[in-house]
Amino acid sequence: KILLTTVFDHLRNQLQGIAITVQDVTREMELNEAKSHFISNVSHELRTPLFNIKSFIETLYEYGHSLSEEQKRDFLETANKETDRLTRLVNDVLDISRLESGKPYPLTPTALSAVVEQTLRAHRLTAKDKEIYLSAVMEPDLPDVIGHYDLLLQVLANLVGNALKFTPAGGHVILWAYPWAGRVRVEVSDTGIGIPSEHQDAIFGRFFRVENRVHTLEGTGLGLSIVQNILQKHHTDIQLLSEVGIGSSFWFDLDQA
Ligand code: ADP
């Protein structure tokens, strides 16, 4: 961007010269582009469930009298699921905008074991319903870490949520926490369907979901990008090892308190 500014001498009432400022706005333009891309993706993602819900309501309203009880229940059930999907999307988008708002997230000494235990408690029922063995393996004297309790809880919730979603009945999901190379390593491993190697980078992008999977519609495709964003605030990054049909393992290292 080139800015031209005239320098005017008001006392003598005459033009003294022209100042030229050259500003590199490439980064600004890239950010704007990413933002509008995100907004158009969000709008598209919101429109689909909204359209479905509206169609179901209209059908029930206009043709309800000629539908069987079972058909009506099916319609309502699907509309209810679509409403849940909308709620998840709105929550994820709100999380992202909060994370990117510049609001400070102070990092303080945090009891990682408490974060792990709370994550376990929150997912115990889902694991039981899906007949998946969910457990944690932690060192008895695990050091505290430098982090943000609620954000770390969200990271583990997203990782364990995914692990449970993509692991069939009878499988295992394990949360590990142990000292590693002067830091503390946190790992979520599962014996699920795995991620094809060609998608292993893309899954961290926004709205990316591996197609043709049973649970494609359950997700928003935003979970892992939220995880990555939170971990950046913790000066660390997420790592992944996964093999189709064997399982996946996601891990990251945190500074000790
Ligand atoms: P969501 O789970 O909401 O779709 P994510 O960003 O959390 O979005 O994940 C993106 C995609 O990565 C998922 O749709 C899924 O295809 C794949 N994925 C994530 N975690 C796992 C896992 N533990 N096992 C298999 N696939 C996974």
Residues whose N, C-alpha, C, O or C-beta is under 5 A from the ligand:
A	BS01	ADP	N162 A163 F166 G192 G194 I195 I203 F208 R209 V210 G219 T220 G221 L222 G223 L224 S225 S248
